[in-house]
Amino acid sequence: MHMTQILIKPLVSEKSTLLKEVQNKVIFAVHPNANKFQVRDAVESLFNVKVDGVNIVKRKPVQRTKFGRSAGKESGMKKAYVSLAAGEKIEFFEGV
């Protein structure tokens, strides 16, 4: 798998912004078959930063209901919480 296929997109939310400011962690949606070592190599090579650690979380698909009936399905995903070394940072939407 190529480095650009491993990282799908950065996840930007209130929680991820707080983690970035307080603990220097960045959250990415990653390929379902990617592992910690591949995510570490991809982040280090694409963003030129030093990575301290990677935690991976799988989110299961969720069935949505309205009025007791099935209203659709929210797809699952795999997220990677990437801890950056002290002094390193990745800037996505600074000043927005």
Beta strands, then each sheet from edge to edge (+ up, - down):
strand 1: 7-10
strand 2: 25-30
strand 3: 51-59
strand 4: 62-66
strand 5: 69-74
strand 6: 77-84
sheet 1: 1+ 2- 6+ 3-
sheet 2: 4+ 5-
end
